[in-house]
Amino acid sequence: MPGESEEGDMCIWEDQWMLRRFSIEKQIIARITSLRSVFARDTRIVQIDAETAREFLDKEHVKGFLKGSSYFGCIVPPHRVFRGIESPYIHEGHPLLAVAVFGKSFLMKEPGLEGCLSGELTEIATLSSIRLVGGLTKFLQAYKELHPETHNVMTYVDKEWNTGKGFLSVGFTKIGETAPIQLGNRINKGNLKLRYVY
């Protein structure tokens, strides 16, 4: 049960299993398998459309596709194909390894940060057969290049699936937690609220 889970555990509810079994199975296998490391320096971040993001996230993220305002894909550029990095997803002829979705930015009202522009990382997923080293940082930099006026990026980490360690290791800081949320006949564990300041 969520209240009894420990760090690194996953909490899978029956309705989630029934609706998202394929992507959940991929995540379980990824956690117990030795994954191939792919370095972000061998990839390129490009803007993609919502449908490309949807095709990837519906199969590679346990929650499926979430709508946003900016979509980015991590591809293998032609000069790095020799490394043999492959993917069943293709974007304009290039293997697609990861996808990030960002929501609309907004002006902050928080004391000390009034008027700062904040973005939101809504969703991120990597091909379940690889470990993309440096991928999160590369996505954040691509977002900053597209929106240079952005001061920080917020994200929420589902405590039933993730401890947030990967985000904290690249510079996110924990600024709070959301209360558990009633979802039908169950209550989830809530989310970690994290912020990355450029």
N, CA and C atoms as an extended XYZ file, in Angstrom:
594
Properties=species:S:1:pos:R:3:atomname:S:1:resname:S:1:resid:I:1 pbc="F F F"
N         0.843       -1.192        0.000 N   MET     1
C         0.000        0.000        0.000 CA  MET     1
C         0.885        1.251        0.000 C   MET     1
N         0.399        2.362       -0.567 N   PRO     2
C         1.230        3.572       -0.681 CA  PRO     2
C         1.843        4.020        0.640 C   PRO     2
N         1.090        3.994        1.730 N   GLY     3
C         1.610        4.457        3.003 CA  GLY     3
C         2.717        3.585        3.557 C   GLY     3
N         2.844        2.365        3.046 N   GLU     4
C         3.843        1.427        3.538 CA  GLU     4
C         5.015        1.267        2.573 C   GLU     4
N         4.973        1.946        1.440 N   SER     5
C         6.016        1.763        0.435 CA  SER     5
C         7.321        2.412        0.874 C   SER     5
N         8.414        1.894        0.343 N   GLU     6
C         9.738        2.398        0.660 CA  GLU     6
C        10.358        2.995       -0.587 C   GLU     6
N        11.491        3.666       -0.400 N   GLU     7
C        12.166        4.301       -1.519 CA  GLU     7
C        12.498        3.275       -2.599 C   GLU     7
N        12.174        3.630       -3.829 N   GLY     8
C        12.441        2.741       -4.957 CA  GLY     8
C        11.272        1.837       -5.308 C   GLY     8
N        10.262        1.758       -4.435 N   ASP     9
C         9.080        0.946       -4.736 CA  ASP     9
C         8.206        1.636       -5.782 C   ASP     9
N         7.378        0.851       -6.437 N   MET    10
C         6.362        1.375       -7.330 CA  MET    10
C         5.006        0.968       -6.771 C   MET    10
N         4.049        1.858       -6.873 N   CYS    11
C         2.693        1.554       -6.426 CA  CYS    11
C         1.809        1.458       -7.667 C   CYS    11
N         1.359        0.251       -7.978 N   ILE    12
C         0.560        0.032       -9.192 CA  ILE    12
C        -0.849       -0.351       -8.776 C   ILE    12
N        -1.795        0.491       -9.148 N   TRP    13
C        -3.190        0.225       -8.835 CA  TRP    13
C        -3.829       -0.604       -9.943 C   TRP    13
N        -4.851       -1.345       -9.592 N   GLU    14
C        -5.479       -2.252      -10.559 CA  GLU    14
C        -5.981       -1.516      -11.796 C   GLU    14
N        -6.595       -0.349      -11.621 N   ASP    15
C        -7.111        0.372      -12.785 CA  ASP    15
C        -5.974        0.834      -13.692 C   ASP    15
N        -4.827        1.224      -13.087 N   GLN    16
C        -3.668        1.598      -13.895 CA  GLN    16
C        -3.160        0.397      -14.688 C   GLN    16
N        -3.099       -0.751      -14.024 N   TRP    17
C        -2.618       -1.965      -14.675 CA  TRP    17
C        -3.512       -2.340      -15.857 C   TRP    17
N        -4.811       -2.194      -15.673 N   MET    18
C        -5.747       -2.538      -16.741 CA  MET    18
C        -5.630       -1.572      -17.928 C   MET    18
N        -5.408       -0.301      -17.648 N   LEU    19
C        -5.367        0.708      -18.710 CA  LEU    19
C        -3.992        0.864      -19.347 C   LEU    19
N        -2.914        0.708      -18.570 N   ARG    20
C        -1.578        1.034      -19.053 CA  ARG    20
C        -0.605       -0.125      -18.874 C   ARG    20
N        -1.089       -1.353      -18.956 N   ARG    21
C        -0.265       -2.520      -18.668 CA  ARG    21
C         1.017       -2.569      -19.504 C   ARG    21
N         0.916       -2.288      -20.787 N   PHE    22
C         2.080       -2.392      -21.670 CA  PHE    22
C         3.204       -1.461      -21.218 C   PHE    22
N         2.880       -0.194      -20.958 N   SER    23
C         3.923        0.753      -20.559 CA  SER    23
C         4.426        0.474      -19.143 C   SER    23
N         3.552       -0.013      -18.263 N   ILE    24
C         3.979       -0.359      -16.906 CA  ILE    24
C         4.939       -1.546      -16.937 C   ILE    24
N         4.636       -2.547      -17.757 N   GLU    25
C         5.537       -3.704      -17.889 CA  GLU    25
C         6.913       -3.253      -18.357 C   GLU    25
N         6.952       -2.311      -19.302 N   LYS    26
C         8.231       -1.810      -19.807 CA  LYS    26
C         9.041       -1.147      -18.696 C   LYS    26
N         8.355       -0.405      -17.821 N   GLN    27
C         9.053        0.268      -16.732 CA  GLN    27
C         9.583       -0.730      -15.701 C   GLN    27
N         8.817       -1.768      -15.422 N   ILE    28
C         9.274       -2.794      -14.479 CA  ILE    28
C        10.509       -3.497      -15.028 C   ILE    28
N        10.454       -3.880      -16.299 N   ILE    29
C        11.597       -4.554      -16.937 CA  ILE    29
C        12.826       -3.648      -16.923 C   ILE    29
N        12.610       -2.341      -17.196 N   ALA    30
C        13.730       -1.394      -17.229 CA  ALA    30
C        14.404       -1.279      -15.861 C   ALA    30
N        13.631       -1.436      -14.787 N   ARG    31
C        14.194       -1.294      -13.441 CA  ARG    31
C        15.008       -2.509      -12.998 C   ARG    31
N        14.779       -3.643      -13.635 N   ILE    32
C        15.500       -4.854      -13.223 CA  ILE    32
C        16.465       -5.347      -14.292 C   ILE    32
N        16.649       -4.551      -15.344 N   THR    33
C        17.511       -4.934      -16.454 CA  THR    33
C        18.689       -3.970      -16.534 C   THR    33
N        19.813       -4.465      -16.968 N   SER    34
C        20.965       -3.605      -17.206 CA  SER    34
C        20.748       -2.882      -18.531 C   SER    34
N        20.579       -1.580      -18.474 N   LEU    35
C        20.260       -0.800      -19.668 CA  LEU    35
C        21.523       -0.290      -20.351 C   LEU    35
N        21.437       -0.129      -21.655 N   ARG    36
C        22.543        0.469      -22.401 CA  ARG    36
C        22.571        1.966      -22.127 C   ARG    36
N        23.734        2.491      -21.788 N   SER    37
C        23.877        3.928      -21.564 CA  SER    37
C        24.123        4.637      -22.887 C   SER    37
N        23.337        5.663      -23.139 N   VAL    38
C        23.515        6.534      -24.298 CA  VAL    38
C        23.788        7.921      -23.747 C   VAL    38
N        24.813        8.579      -24.250 N   PHE    39
C        25.196        9.887      -23.720 CA  PHE    39
C        24.551       11.002      -24.521 C   PHE    39
N        24.012       11.968      -23.802 N   ALA    40
C        23.295       13.065      -24.442 CA  ALA    40
C        24.170       13.816      -25.445 C   ALA    40
N        25.485       13.819      -25.240 N   ARG    41
C        26.367       14.509      -26.183 CA  ARG    41
C        26.323       13.880      -27.575 C   ARG    41
N        25.833       12.641      -27.666 N   ASP    42
C        25.702       11.968      -28.962 CA  ASP    42
C        24.318       12.171      -29.574 C   ASP    42
N        23.524       13.049      -28.973 N   THR    43
C        22.158       13.265      -29.448 CA  THR    43
C        21.912       14.750      -29.709 C   THR    43
N        20.738       15.043      -30.229 N   ARG    44
C        20.333       16.424      -30.477 CA  ARG    44
C        18.890       16.589      -30.023 C   ARG    44
N        18.560       17.736      -29.436 N   ILE    45
C        17.185       18.038      -29.043 CA  ILE    45
C        16.535       18.871      -30.140 C   ILE    45
N        15.366       18.457      -30.581 N   VAL    46
C        14.624       19.166      -31.618 CA  VAL    46
C        13.175       19.340      -31.166 C   VAL    46
N        12.507       20.328      -31.729 N   GLN    47
C        11.084       20.482      -31.463 CA  GLN    47
C        10.323       19.456      -32.292 C   GLN    47
N         9.294       18.872      -31.700 N   ILE    48
C         8.459       17.902      -32.395 CA  ILE    48
C         7.006       18.314      -32.230 C   ILE    48
N         6.121       17.680      -32.991 N   ASP    49
C         4.703       18.014      -32.850 CA  ASP    49
C         4.039       17.114      -31.816 C   ASP    49
N         2.806       17.484      -31.469 N   ALA    50
C         2.079       16.772      -30.420 CA  ALA    50
C         1.839       15.315      -30.781 C   ALA    50
N         1.580       15.025      -32.038 N   GLU    51
C         1.289       13.642      -32.437 CA  GLU    51
C         2.515       12.750      -32.300 C   GLU    51
N         3.685       13.279      -32.633 N   THR    52
C         4.923       12.507      -32.449 CA  THR    52
C         5.145       12.242      -30.966 C   THR    52
N         4.913       13.274      -30.140 N   ALA    53
C         5.049       13.107      -28.694 CA  ALA    53
C         4.044       12.083      -28.177 C   ALA    53
N         2.826       12.150      -28.677 N   ARG    54
C         1.777       11.219      -28.235 CA  ARG    54
C         2.134        9.775      -28.558 C   ARG    54
N         2.617        9.536      -29.766 N   GLU    55
C         2.977        8.170      -30.171 CA  GLU    55
C         4.029        7.589      -29.230 C   GLU    55
N         5.006        8.401      -28.856 N   PHE    56
C         6.084        7.952      -27.982 CA  PHE    56
C         5.597        7.767      -26.547 C   PHE    56
N         4.952        8.779      -25.998 N   LEU    57
C         4.580        8.779      -24.587 CA  LEU    57
C         3.485        7.780      -24.252 C   LEU    57
N         2.574        7.527      -25.182 N   ASP    58
C         1.517        6.548      -24.919 CA  ASP    58
C         2.088        5.145      -24.708 C   ASP    58
N         3.297        4.905      -25.214 N   LYS    59
C         3.913        3.590      -25.059 CA  LYS    59
C         5.065        3.579      -24.056 C   LYS    59
N         5.680        4.735      -23.811 N   GLU    60
C         6.888        4.766      -22.988 CA  GLU    60
C         6.705        5.432      -21.624 C   GLU    60
N         5.559        6.044      -21.364 N   HIS    61
C         5.320        6.690      -20.072 CA  HIS    61
C         4.130        6.029      -19.389 C   HIS    61
N         4.237        5.763      -18.103 N   VAL    62
C         3.175        5.038      -17.398 CA  VAL    62
C         1.851        5.802      -17.366 C   VAL    62
N         1.906        7.112      -17.565 N   LYS    63
C         0.671        7.899      -17.586 CA  LYS    63
C         0.206        8.234      -18.987 C   LYS    63
N         0.971        7.824      -19.983 N   GLY    64
C         0.593        8.150      -21.348 CA  GLY    64
C         0.861        9.612      -21.666 C   GLY    64
N         0.304       10.073      -22.757 N   PHE    65
C         0.529       11.428      -23.255 CA  PHE    65
C        -0.237       12.459      -22.440 C   PHE    65
N         0.444       13.542      -22.073 N   LEU    66
C        -0.192       14.690      -21.439 CA  LEU    66
C         0.020       15.907      -22.334 C   LEU    66
N        -1.031       16.658      -22.562 N   LYS    67
C        -0.958       17.801      -23.467 CA  LYS    67
C        -0.111       18.914      -22.872 C   LYS    67
N         0.643       19.604      -23.722 N   GLY    68
C         1.468       20.723      -23.290 CA  GLY    68
C         1.448       21.832      -24.324 C   GLY    68
N         2.389       22.767      -24.189 N   SER    69
C         2.490       23.853      -25.167 CA  SER    69
C         3.765       23.764      -26.001 C   SER    69
N         4.769       23.025      -25.504 N   SER    70
C         6.014       22.810      -26.244 CA  SER    70
C         6.413       21.345      -26.131 C   SER    70
N         6.811       20.761      -27.256 N   TYR    71
C         7.196       19.348      -27.283 CA  TYR    71
C         8.610       19.241      -27.862 C   TYR    71
N         9.447       18.488      -27.165 N   PHE    72
C        10.826       18.301      -27.616 CA  PHE    72
C        11.136       16.814      -27.720 C   PHE    72
N        11.950       16.479      -28.711 N   GLY    73
C        12.397       15.114      -28.879 CA  GLY    73
C        13.910       15.047      -28.875 C   GLY    73
N        14.450       13.963      -28.352 N   CYS    74
C        15.892       13.719      -28.358 CA  CYS    74
C        16.174       12.699      -29.457 C   CYS    74
N        16.887       13.120      -30.489 N   ILE    75
C        17.136       12.258      -31.643 CA  ILE    75
C        18.626       11.937      -31.774 C   ILE    75
N        18.909       10.928      -32.577 N   VAL    76
C        20.291       10.612      -32.938 CA  VAL    76
C        20.569       11.285      -34.275 C   VAL    76
N        21.458       12.287      -34.316 N   PRO    77
C        21.749       12.976      -35.578 CA  PRO    77
C        22.558       12.086      -36.516 C   PRO    77
N        22.551       12.407      -37.811 N   PRO    78
C        23.240       11.556      -38.803 CA  PRO    78
C        24.696       11.254      -38.479 C   PRO    78
N        25.438       12.226      -37.951 N   HIS    79
C        26.863       12.001      -37.700 CA  HIS    79
C        27.135       11.122      -36.478 C   HIS    79
N        26.060       10.694      -35.763 N   ARG    80
C        26.232        9.805      -34.612 CA  ARG    80
C        25.580        8.435      -34.828 C   ARG    80
N        25.020        8.220      -36.000 N   VAL    81
C        24.356        6.947      -36.297 CA  VAL    81
C        25.334        5.786      -36.216 C   VAL    81
N        26.600        6.061      -36.472 N   PHE    82
C        27.609        4.993      -36.466 CA  PHE    82
C        27.706        4.298      -35.114 C   PHE    82
N        27.218        4.930      -34.056 N   ARG    83
C        27.281        4.326      -32.722 CA  ARG    83
C        26.247        3.214      -32.539 C   ARG    83
N        25.393        3.024      -33.525 N   GLY    84
C        24.433        1.929      -33.480 CA  GLY    84
C        23.282        2.145      -32.518 C   GLY    84
N        22.936        3.402      -32.255 N   ILE    85
C        21.824        3.719      -31.361 CA  ILE    85
C        20.525        3.636      -32.165 C   ILE    85
N        19.649        2.725      -31.756 N   GLU    86
C        18.422        2.503      -32.518 CA  GLU    86
C        17.189        2.764      -31.664 C   GLU    86
N        16.053        2.954      -32.343 N   SER    87
C        14.784        3.171      -31.667 CA  SER    87
C        13.652        2.748      -32.594 C   SER    87
N        12.566        2.201      -32.038 N   PRO    88
C        11.403        1.882      -32.876 CA  PRO    88
C        10.622        3.139      -33.269 C   PRO    88
N        10.992        4.281      -32.666 N   TYR    89
C        10.323        5.551      -32.987 CA  TYR    89
C        11.256        6.383      -33.862 C   TYR    89
N        10.691        6.969      -34.906 N   ILE    90
C        11.484        7.740      -35.858 CA  ILE    90
C        10.884        9.130      -36.007 C   ILE    90
N        11.764       10.140      -35.998 N   HIS    91
C        11.324       11.522      -36.254 CA  HIS    91
C        12.140       12.072      -37.408 C   HIS    91
N        11.461       12.307      -38.523 N   GLU    92
C        12.102       12.842      -39.731 CA  GLU    92
C        13.353       12.047      -40.099 C   GLU    92
N        13.237       10.735      -40.011 N   GLY    93
C        14.321        9.842      -40.410 CA  GLY    93
C        15.358        9.555      -39.342 C   GLY    93
N        15.196       10.139      -38.156 N   HIS    94
C        16.172        9.960      -37.083 CA  HIS    94
C        15.578        9.145      -35.940 C   HIS    94
N        16.364        8.255      -35.326 N   PRO    95
C        15.874        7.527      -34.143 CA  PRO    95
C        15.490        8.500      -33.030 C   PRO    95
N        14.309        8.307      -32.454 N   LEU    96
C        13.808        9.159      -31.373 CA  LEU    96
C        13.983        8.415      -30.059 C   LEU    96
N        14.759        8.997      -29.134 N   LEU    97
C        15.135        8.313      -27.898 CA  LEU    97
C        14.368        8.786      -26.669 C   LEU    97
N        13.903       10.009      -26.677 N   ALA    98
C        13.222       10.562      -25.501 CA  ALA    98
C        12.343       11.730      -25.921 C   ALA    98
N        11.355       12.023      -25.072 N   VAL    99
C        10.425       13.124      -25.337 CA  VAL    99
C        10.176       13.887      -24.038 C   VAL    99
N        10.109       15.206      -24.138 N   ALA   100
C         9.758       16.057      -22.999 CA  ALA   100
C         8.635       16.996      -23.404 C   ALA   100
N         7.698       17.190      -22.487 N   VAL   101
C         6.562       18.079      -22.712 CA  VAL   101
C         6.619       19.208      -21.688 C   VAL   101
N         6.509       20.435      -22.159 N   PHE   102
C         6.484       21.601      -21.287 CA  PHE   102
C         5.135       22.295      -21.409 C   PHE   102
N         4.616       22.768      -20.294 N   GLY   103
C         3.352       23.491      -20.288 CA  GLY   103
C         3.572       24.978      -20.514 C   GLY   103
N         2.498       25.753      -20.355 N   LYS   104
C         2.583       27.198      -20.539 CA  LYS   104
C         3.384       27.827      -19.401 C   LYS   104
N         4.143       28.860      -19.748 N   SER   105
C         4.891       29.587      -18.727 CA  SER   105
C         3.985       30.627      -18.069 C   SER   105
N         4.382       31.083      -16.887 N   PHE   106
C         3.577       32.067      -16.176 CA  PHE   106
C         4.472       32.961      -15.317 C   PHE   106
N         3.979       34.161      -15.003 N   LEU   107
C         4.705       35.084      -14.152 CA  LEU   107
C         4.445       34.725      -12.698 C   LEU   107
N         5.512       34.594      -11.937 N   MET   108
C         5.397       34.154      -10.550 CA  MET   108
C         4.948       35.281       -9.632 C   MET   108
N         4.252       34.904       -8.562 N   LYS   109
C         3.823       35.844       -7.524 CA  LYS   109
C         4.461       35.510       -6.173 C   LYS   109
N         5.260       34.457       -6.165 N   GLU   110
C         5.902       34.006       -4.927 CA  GLU   110
C         6.848       35.073       -4.386 C   GLU   110
N         6.802       35.375       -3.090 N   PRO   111
C         7.692       36.387       -2.507 CA  PRO   111
C         9.160       36.113       -2.855 C   PRO   111
N         9.818       37.154       -3.334 N   GLY   112
C        11.216       37.036       -3.733 CA  GLY   112
C        11.403       36.669       -5.186 C   GLY   112
N        10.347       36.160       -5.818 N   LEU   113
C        10.417       35.768       -7.228 CA  LEU   113
C         9.322       36.444       -8.052 C   LEU   113
N         8.719       37.494       -7.495 N   GLU   114
C         7.638       38.187       -8.183 CA  GLU   114
C         8.089       38.655       -9.571 C   GLU   114
N         7.282       38.338      -10.564 N   GLY   115
C         7.568       38.783      -11.922 CA  GLY   115
C         8.506       37.884      -12.696 C   GLY   115
N         9.109       36.888      -12.053 N   CYS   116
C         9.979       35.940      -12.770 CA  CYS   116
C         9.126       35.009      -13.619 C   CYS   116
N         9.634       34.686      -14.794 N   LEU   117
C         8.899       33.790      -15.676 CA  LEU   117
C         9.263       32.342      -15.363 C   LEU   117
N         8.238       31.538      -15.096 N   SER   118
C         8.448       30.134      -14.738 CA  SER   118
C         7.800       29.230      -15.785 C   SER   118
N         8.538       28.216      -16.212 N   GLY   119
C         7.988       27.200      -17.103 CA  GLY   119
C         7.633       25.966      -16.300 C   GLY   119
N         6.989       25.012      -16.951 N   GLU   120
C         6.659       23.763      -16.265 CA  GLU   120
C         7.006       22.567      -17.138 C   GLU   120
N         7.819       21.681      -16.605 N   LEU   121
C         8.094       20.400      -17.258 CA  LEU   121
C         6.966       19.466      -16.867 C   LEU   121
N         6.087       19.203      -17.813 N   THR   122
C         4.890       18.417      -17.541 CA  THR   122
C         5.172       16.923      -17.556 C   THR   122
N         6.042       16.516      -18.472 N   GLU   123
C         6.259       15.078      -18.668 CA  GLU   123
C         7.581       14.854      -19.388 C   GLU   123
N         8.272       13.780      -19.026 N   ILE   124
C         9.500       13.396      -19.714 CA  ILE   124
C         9.608       11.876      -19.672 C   ILE   124
N        10.037       11.300      -20.762 N   ALA   125
C        10.211        9.842      -20.817 CA  ALA   125
C        11.329        9.503      -21.794 C   ALA   125
N        12.071        8.477      -21.436 N   THR   126
C        13.148        7.960      -22.272 CA  THR   126
C        12.763        6.575      -22.759 C   THR   126
N        13.230        6.218      -23.920 N   LEU   127
C        13.048        4.869      -24.431 CA  LEU   127
C        13.409        3.883      -23.324 C   LEU   127
N        12.524        2.951      -23.022 N   SER   128
C        12.699        2.095      -21.845 CA  SER   128
C        13.887        1.134      -21.939 C   SER   128
N        14.473        0.997      -23.115 N   SER   129
C        15.595        0.074      -23.271 CA  SER   129
C        16.957        0.736      -23.084 C   SER   129
N        16.979        2.054      -22.826 N   ILE   130
C        18.261        2.747      -22.661 CA  ILE   130
C        18.249        3.623      -21.407 C   ILE   130
N        19.444        4.032      -21.015 N   ARG   131
C        19.628        5.042      -19.969 CA  ARG   131
C        20.265        6.238      -20.644 C   ARG   131
N        19.538        7.343      -20.731 N   LEU   132
C        20.019        8.535      -21.436 CA  LEU   132
C        20.757        9.435      -20.442 C   LEU   132
N        22.058        9.364      -20.451 N   VAL   133
C        22.897       10.098      -19.505 CA  VAL   133
C        22.995       11.562      -19.941 C   VAL   133
N        22.507       12.462      -19.089 N   GLY   134
C        22.548       13.886      -19.411 CA  GLY   134
C        21.350       14.364      -20.209 C   GLY   134
N        20.379       13.515      -20.400 N   GLY   135
C        19.219       13.873      -21.226 CA  GLY   135
C        18.347       14.963      -20.623 C   GLY   135
N        18.066       14.873      -19.327 N   LEU   136
C        17.214       15.861      -18.678 CA  LEU   136
C        17.823       17.256      -18.779 C   LEU   136
N        19.120       17.363      -18.497 N   THR   137
C        19.815       18.648      -18.581 CA  THR   137
C        19.749       19.206      -20.001 C   THR   137
N        19.877       18.330      -20.977 N   LYS   138
C        19.861       18.781      -22.373 CA  LYS   138
C        18.477       19.288      -22.764 C   LYS   138
N        17.425       18.644      -22.277 N   PHE   139
C        16.064       19.126      -22.534 CA  PHE   139
C        15.848       20.498      -21.887 C   PHE   139
N        16.312       20.668      -20.652 N   LEU   140
C        16.151       21.945      -19.963 CA  LEU   140
C        16.864       23.066      -20.702 C   LEU   140
N        18.037       22.779      -21.245 N   GLN   141
C        18.788       23.790      -21.987 CA  GLN   141
C        18.075       24.144      -23.288 C   GLN   141
N        17.491       23.146      -23.947 N   ALA   142
C        16.756       23.405      -25.192 CA  ALA   142
C        15.546       24.291      -24.924 C   ALA   142
N        14.877       24.059      -23.801 N   TYR   143
C        13.727       24.885      -23.440 CA  TYR   143
C        14.166       26.323      -23.180 C   TYR   143
N        15.288       26.498      -22.492 N   LYS   144
C        15.824       27.829      -22.203 CA  LYS   144
C        16.196       28.562      -23.486 C   LYS   144
N        16.752       27.835      -24.446 N   GLU   145
C        17.127       28.462      -25.710 CA  GLU   145
C        15.899       28.937      -26.477 C   GLU   145
N        14.798       28.197      -26.373 N   LEU   146
C        13.558       28.589      -27.039 CA  LEU   146
C        12.873       29.731      -26.291 C   LEU   146
N        13.017       29.742      -24.965 N   HIS   147
C        12.397       30.764      -24.113 CA  HIS   147
C        13.478       31.390      -23.220 C   HIS   147
N        14.344       32.228      -23.786 N   PRO   148
C        15.496       32.746      -23.039 CA  PRO   148
C        15.128       33.583      -21.814 C   PRO   148
N        13.914       34.109      -21.772 N   GLU   149
C        13.503       34.934      -20.638 CA  GLU   149
C        13.095       34.100      -19.419 C   GLU   149
N        13.055       32.778      -19.566 N   THR   150
C        12.629       31.901      -18.474 CA  THR   150
C        13.626       31.918      -17.316 C   THR   150
N        13.112       32.115      -16.109 N   HIS   151
C        13.946       32.140      -14.904 CA  HIS   151
C        14.105       30.749      -14.297 C   HIS   151
N        13.017       29.969      -14.320 N   ASN   152
C        13.060       28.646      -13.708 CA  ASN   152
C        12.027       27.723      -14.341 C   ASN   152
N        12.163       26.437      -14.047 N   VAL   153
C        11.219       25.422      -14.514 CA  VAL   153
C        10.748       24.620      -13.309 C   VAL   153
N         9.448       24.456      -13.218 N   MET   154
C         8.842       23.654      -12.152 CA  MET   154
C         8.490       22.267      -12.705 C   MET   154
N         8.456       21.299      -11.826 N   THR   155
C         7.922       19.992      -12.206 CA  THR   155
C         7.357       19.304      -10.971 C   THR   155
N         6.494       18.349      -11.211 N   TYR   156
C         5.890       17.573      -10.132 CA  TYR   156
C         6.233       16.104      -10.353 C   TYR   156
N         6.715       15.450       -9.318 N   VAL   157
C         7.131       14.048       -9.401 CA  VAL   157
C         6.132       13.197       -8.621 C   VAL   157
N         5.550       12.216       -9.289 N   ASP   158
C         4.590       11.308       -8.667 CA  ASP   158
C         5.319       10.397       -7.680 C   ASP   158
N         5.007       10.523       -6.398 N   LYS   159
C         5.708        9.757       -5.363 CA  LYS   159
C         5.418        8.258       -5.422 C   LYS   159
N         4.397        7.858       -6.155 N   GLU   160
C         4.122        6.427       -6.299 CA  GLU   160
C         5.063        5.763       -7.304 C   GLU   160
N         5.750        6.587       -8.105 N   TRP   161
C         6.601        6.034       -9.155 CA  TRP   161
C         8.052        6.485       -9.088 C   TRP   161
N         8.324        7.582       -8.395 N   ASN   162
C         9.639        8.181       -8.521 CA  ASN   162
C        10.033        8.870       -7.214 C   ASN   162
N        11.299        8.750       -6.845 N   THR   163
C        11.797        9.417       -5.639 CA  THR   163
C        12.276       10.834       -5.931 C   THR   163
N        12.440       11.177       -7.222 N   GLY   164
C        12.929       12.500       -7.594 CA  GLY   164
C        14.434       12.623       -7.614 C   GLY   164
N        15.152       11.540       -7.315 N   LYS   165
C        16.618       11.601       -7.227 CA  LYS   165
C        17.268       12.101       -8.513 C   LYS   165
N        16.763       11.622       -9.639 N   GLY   166
C        17.338       12.033      -10.922 CA  GLY   166
C        17.208       13.529      -11.150 C   GLY   166
N        16.086       14.100      -10.745 N   PHE   167
C        15.871       15.539      -10.897 CA  PHE   167
C        16.771       16.321       -9.943 C   PHE   167
N        16.849       15.865       -8.713 N   LEU   168
C        17.671       16.551       -7.716 CA  LEU   168
C        19.149       16.525       -8.103 C   LEU   168
N        19.580       15.443       -8.758 N   SER   169
C        20.994       15.302       -9.105 CA  SER   169
C        21.447       16.283      -10.178 C   SER   169
N        20.497       16.848      -10.956 N   VAL   170
C        20.881       17.794      -12.012 CA  VAL   170
C        20.593       19.241      -11.618 C   VAL   170
N        20.169       19.471      -10.375 N   GLY   171
C        20.006       20.850       -9.918 CA  GLY   171
C        18.614       21.271       -9.504 C   GLY   171
N        17.617       20.406       -9.647 N   PHE   172
C        16.293       20.733       -9.116 CA  PHE   172
C        16.381       20.748       -7.595 C   PHE   172
N        15.566       21.567       -6.963 N   THR   173
C        15.466       21.567       -5.514 CA  THR   173
C        14.017       21.318       -5.126 C   THR   173
N        13.841       20.637       -4.024 N   LYS   174
C        12.496       20.361       -3.538 CA  LYS   174
C        11.968       21.606       -2.836 C   LYS   174
N        10.790       22.064       -3.254 N   ILE   175
C        10.212       23.248       -2.627 CA  ILE   175
C         8.883       22.937       -1.948 C   ILE   175
N         8.468       21.675       -2.013 N   GLY   176
C         7.236       21.314       -1.328 CA  GLY   176
C         6.714       19.970       -1.781 C   GLY   176
N         5.574       19.608       -1.226 N   GLU   177
C         4.879       18.380       -1.604 CA  GLU   177
C         3.389       18.673       -1.686 C   GLU   177
N         2.709       18.035       -2.606 N   THR   178
C         1.259       18.171       -2.660 CA  THR   178
C         0.644       17.115       -1.750 C   THR   178
N        -0.514       17.415       -1.247 N   ALA   179
C        -1.221       16.457       -0.399 CA  ALA   179
C        -1.694       15.283       -1.239 C   ALA   179
N        -1.886       14.110       -0.641 N   PRO   180
C        -2.464       12.978       -1.376 CA  PRO   180
C        -3.786       13.381       -2.016 C   PRO   180
N        -4.042       12.824       -3.194 N   ILE   181
C        -5.223       13.196       -3.976 CA  ILE   181
C        -6.193       12.016       -4.056 C   ILE   181
N        -7.467       12.292       -3.853 N   GLN   182
C        -8.507       11.269       -3.993 CA  GLN   182
C        -8.767       11.036       -5.476 C   GLN   182
N        -8.566        9.810       -5.932 N   LEU   183
C        -8.806        9.429       -7.324 CA  LEU   183
C        -9.808        8.285       -7.332 C   LEU   183
N       -11.089        8.619       -7.489 N   GLY   184
C       -12.124        7.597       -7.434 CA  GLY   184
C       -12.197        7.019       -6.035 C   GLY   184
N       -11.977        5.695       -5.935 N   ASN   185
C       -12.068        5.044       -4.625 CA  ASN   185
C       -10.706        4.836       -3.964 C   ASN   185
N        -9.690        5.541       -4.424 N   ARG   186
C        -8.366        5.403       -3.826 CA  ARG   186
C        -7.728        6.766       -3.609 C   ARG   186
N        -6.699        6.790       -2.783 N   ILE   187
C        -5.954        8.015       -2.495 CA  ILE   187
C        -4.495        7.773       -2.862 C   ILE   187
N        -3.937        8.639       -3.699 N   ASN   188
C        -2.534        8.448       -4.080 CA  ASN   188
C        -1.596        9.047       -3.032 C   ASN   188
N        -0.296        8.992       -3.281 N   LYS   189
C         0.690        9.467       -2.302 CA  LYS   189
C         0.996       10.953       -2.440 C   LYS   189
N         0.476       11.589       -3.485 N   GLY   190
C         0.805       12.989       -3.730 CA  GLY   190
C         2.080       13.122       -4.555 C   GLY   190
N         2.516       14.352       -4.740 N   ASN   191
C         3.657       14.647       -5.592 CA  ASN   191
C         4.716       15.460       -4.870 C   ASN   191
N         5.960       15.335       -5.329 N   LEU   192
C         7.025       16.243       -4.929 CA  LEU   192
C         6.968       17.433       -5.861 C   LEU   192
N         7.127       18.629       -5.319 N   LYS   193
C         7.168       19.854       -6.119 CA  LYS   193
C         8.613       20.309       -6.197 C   LYS   193
N         9.163       20.346       -7.409 N   LEU   194
C        10.572       20.640       -7.609 CA  LEU   194
C        10.760       21.855       -8.497 C   LEU   194
N        11.876       22.560       -8.304 N   ARG   195
C        12.172       23.745       -9.129 CA  ARG   195
C        13.620       23.717       -9.593 C   ARG   195
N        13.820       24.065      -10.866 N   TYR   196
C        15.159       24.194      -11.446 CA  TYR   196
C        15.345       25.662      -11.841 C   TYR   196
N        16.347       26.308      -11.265 N   VAL   197
C        16.613       27.706      -11.567 CA  VAL   197
C        17.797       27.798      -12.526 C   VAL   197
N        17.614       28.535      -13.601 N   TYR   198
C        18.703       28.691      -14.586 CA  TYR   198
C        19.782       29.635      -14.068 C   TYR   198
